[in-house]
Amino acid sequence: MEIDALRTFLAFVDTGSFTRAAQQVCRTQSAVSMQMKKLESDVATPLFVKQGRQLVLSHAGIQLASYAKQLITLHDEAHKQLKTSVDLVRIRLGCPDDYAQSILPRITQLLHQLIEQLDLQITCASTLELKKQLDQGLLDLIIATRSPSSEEGYFLHASTGVWVKSELFNYRQEMTLPLAIFMRDCKFHQAAIEGLLKTERQFKVVGCCSSLSAIEGLVKNHLAIGAMAEISKAESLIIIDDPTLPALPSVDLVLLLANHTHNPISQTMVKKLAEQFVNEGKH
């Protein structure tokens, strides 16, 4: 069944007249009659019957009318979508797991505002692993941490390291500290372990974790205290106010851009993205 024939058929359904249907589809009446004969041949059953001097729909014609409307609607929607669609801009974004709840959602929102037809692919890993993938051309843009003394990347946010516990955890200064910390390549891991060793504070590592959710699970279930950036702290966790605990470092969160030739996002776009993020944080 041809779409044009179905349109003509529906024009007859709406007007009840081959003459008016021919006018609506801009064809001669004889051309419309030939279309309808071809349509009847396609469905192998009469679509019209005579009722006195008038031609009306047969039972099969009534059934076809319902399907014809659906077919034409789907055809027109598909044609419209294919005609107006453009190639998606694919951006491969990396984000450390510990900032997936805080920084990532807003960066994602800003990217979609900046690029209307966006295919965003998100990878979560440690900053070191993400930088490696960025250098290899496997990622286009990453959210990463840097030292406050560094000028690397486009600045997003500064966050201080904090010690955290659950509300029901019975913290005491004299206790052997059960720790849930990030892997050894994390600044908070190094600062926590080295600081506790220097102050000769007794501790036990309950879990050395590659993800924030793992640390949160251990802390929320009162098995350990954690060390993380304040921006990563879940609302249900409490910052431990104990000056005898070693200070944890501050970190800057930045956007790093890959330099590979076919990167779909430019330095100008990343700079604008970072500026928008910072400006919104001030309000």
Residue pairs with C-beta under 8 A, 6 or more apart in sequence:
1 39
1 42
1 43
1 71
2 38
2 39
3 71
3 72
3 75
4 25
4 35
5 35
5 36
5 38
5 39
5 42
6 39
6 68
6 71
6 72
7 25
7 72
8 21
8 25
8 27
8 32
8 35
8 36
9 35
9 36
9 39
9 47
9 64
9 65
9 68
10 65
10 68
10 69
10 72
11 20
11 21
11 24
11 25
12 18
12 21
12 32
12 36
13 57
13 65
13 68
14 21
14 24
15 21
15 24
16 54
16 56
18 29
18 32
18 33
18 36
18 55
19 29
21 32
22 28
22 29
22 31
22 32
25 32
27 35
36 47
36 48
39 47
40 46
40 47
40 48
43 60
43 64
45 58
45 60
46 58
46 60
46 61
47 57
47 58
47 60
47 61
47 64
48 55
48 56
48 57
48 58
48 61
49 55
49 56
49 57
49 58
50 56
57 65
86 117
87 117
88 117
88 118
88 119
89 115
89 117
89 118
89 119
89 264
90 119
90 120
90 121
90 264
91 111
91 115
91 118
91 119
91 120
91 121
91 140
91 141
91 264
91 265
92 121
92 123
92 138
92 139
92 140
92 141
93 107
93 108
93 111
93 120
93 121
93 122
93 123
93 139
93 140
93 141
93 142
93 143
94 122
94 123
94 124
94 125
94 130
94 133
94 134
94 139
94 141
94 142
94 143
94 144
95 103
95 104
95 107
95 122
95 123
95 124
95 130
95 142
95 143
96 124
96 125
96 126
96 127
96 130
96 143
96 144
96 145
97 124
97 125
97 126
97 210
97 211
97 212
97 213
98 182
98 211
98 212
98 228
98 229
98 232
99 143
99 229
99 231
99 232
99 253
100 124
100 212
101 212
101 232
101 234
102 231
102 232
103 143
103 156
103 157
103 231
103 253
104 122
104 143
106 277
106 280
107 143
107 156
107 255
107 273
107 277
108 120
108 122
110 273
110 276
110 277
111 118
111 120
111 273
112 118
112 120
114 269
114 272
114 273
115 265
115 269
123 130
123 133
123 139
124 211
125 133
126 183
126 185
126 186
126 210
127 142
127 144
127 145
127 185
128 185
130 139
130 142
130 144
131 142
131 144
131 256
133 139
133 142
134 141
134 142
134 256
134 258
135 258
137 258
137 260
139 258
140 257
140 258
140 260
140 263
140 264
140 265
141 255
141 256
141 257
141 258
141 265
141 270
142 255
142 256
143 156
143 253
143 254
143 255
144 153
144 253
144 254
144 255
144 256
145 187
145 251
145 252
145 253
145 254
146 152
146 153
146 251
146 252
146 253
146 254
147 251
147 252
148 158
148 250
148 251
148 252
150 252
152 254
152 256
153 254
153 255
153 256
153 257
154 254
154 255
154 256
154 257
154 270
154 271
154 273
154 274
155 252
155 253
155 254
155 274
155 278
156 252
156 253
156 254
156 255
156 274
156 277
156 278
157 231
157 252
157 253
157 277
157 278
157 281
158 250
158 251
158 252
158 253
159 229
159 230
159 231
159 232
159 250
159 251
159 253
160 229
160 230
160 248
160 250
161 187
161 188
161 191
161 227
161 228
161 229
161 230
161 247
161 248
161 249
161 250
161 251
162 227
162 228
162 229
162 230
162 233
162 239
162 240
162 248
163 225
163 226
163 227
163 239
163 240
163 242
163 245
163 248
164 219
164 225
164 226
164 227
164 228
164 233
164 237
164 238
164 239
164 240
165 171
165 219
165 225
165 226
165 237
165 238
165 240
166 219
166 220
166 221
166 222
166 236
166 237
166 238
167 236
167 238
168 222
169 219
169 222
169 225
171 225
171 240
171 242
173 242
173 244
175 202
176 202
176 203
176 204
177 196
177 201
177 202
177 203
177 204
177 225
178 203
178 204
178 206
178 223
178 224
178 225
179 192
179 203
179 204
179 205
179 206
179 207
179 224
179 225
179 226
179 227
180 206
180 207
180 209
180 214
180 215
180 218
180 219
180 223
180 224
180 225
180 226
181 188
181 189
181 192
181 193
181 205
181 207
181 208
181 209
181 215
181 226
181 227
182 188
182 189
182 208
182 209
182 210
182 215
182 227
182 228
183 189
183 208
183 209
183 210
184 190
184 208
187 249
187 251
188 227
188 228
188 229
188 248
188 249
189 208
189 227
191 227
191 246
191 247
191 248
191 249
192 227
192 246
192 248
194 246
195 245
195 246
195 247
195 248
196 203
196 246
198 246
199 244
199 246
201 244
201 245
201 246
206 218
206 223
206 224
207 214
207 215
207 218
207 223
207 224
209 215
209 218
212 228
212 232
215 224
215 226
215 228
216 226
216 234
216 237
218 224
218 226
219 225
219 226
219 237
220 234
220 236
220 237
225 240
226 237
227 248
229 251
230 239
231 253
233 239
254 274
255 270
255 273
255 274
257 263
257 265
257 267
257 270
